[in-house]
């Protein structure tokens, strides 16, 4: 009896061990055949959603779209009444023309001032030559006067000759003094003309700066005129229309949003315990909850770089005493391989998805 019971127990142990080994073998085989996968249903489709806001204030003249309408890049969406902005462009153009005319006038004045300054320099040089000539004549007359004076003392010259020599000396001295004064006048005039020429040159620079200012004002006016028409920034769907014709809008007012459905991707939130073997470039299988028969391929593009909790409005403070460890989620961006036109039409941002990443 004891041997029979021991045999039954031994057989039972063998069956349990064989069963456990079989389960391990099957699990390992399946894992090996699958190549290893990490999956999550915490995923959704994402896309660029571009809010359209006005850059100017004015009355809405025309609205060229309906809500949820497909649009192409560059397609006209909204027209704001441009009357005021056309007037500003015309004013800026007139101010620019006036600044250019003023520059021409200032340049002419500057040229005239330079010519005057150059003429005053020549006048100063002429005055200096006159001084040299008057000084030479004065020297000669002084010598003649001394000679006649000595002769007059010795009774070798007449009184008329001495009087004539005296008069010539006075005239020569007066001419020399006059030449000195003319030199000072010429130097003062030359300095004044040169200062005036420098002032006119400064006015030219000021006029040129005024032209640049007027050009900037014209560019700004033209830019504001361009802002009177709002175009679609990309292909997609325009939605959330919030304006009507005749409505007054201010700068920064939201008018609609454009969803770029030509560039979709998946944002999947994996557990932190799943990302050990996940690498950029690994293939991904994607299933959309709304379309279970639709199977899409993609690739792991990038990791966000922080867990989702770090982006929450009130991140948890793990330094508190009541800490409870929670498995964190890591957002991962998955790019979608080429979609057919039909697939792109039915997929929208926000749809839930299931993703499976094939890891090494």
Secondary structure, 3 states (H helix, E strand, C coil): CHHHHHHHHHHHHHHHHHHHHHHHHHHHHHHHHHCCEEEEEEEEEEEEEEEEECCCCEEEEEECCCCCEEECCCCEEEEECCHHHHHHHHHHHHHHHHHHHHHHHHHHHHHHHHHHHHHHHHHHHHHHHHHHHHHHHHHHHHHHHHHHHHHHHCCCCCHHHHHHHHHHHHHHHHHHHHHHHHHHHHHHHHHHHHHHHHHHHHHHHHHHHHHHHHHHHHHHHHHHHHCCEEECCCCEEEECCCCCCCCEECCCCEEEEEEEEEEEEEEEEEEHHHCCCCCCCCEEEEEECCEEEEEEEEEEEEEEEEEHHHHCCCCCCCCCCCCCCCCCEEEEEEEECCCCHHHHHHCCCCCEEEEEEECC
